[in-house]
């Protein structure tokens, strides 16, 4: 599939519940729900995201 990015899957409202719902149906990367990812994680600090990616 390849990474197409998650931007098109973002909800209009960027609240935590809305983002959690969108994460369940996101197909933006190879870790899409029907593949290998068990859950989505949210980080407030992009430096932390870079450290674990």
Secondary structure, 3 states (H helix, E strand, C coil): CCCCCCHHHCCCCCCHHHHHHHHHHCCCCCCCCCCCCCCCCCCCCHHHHHHHC
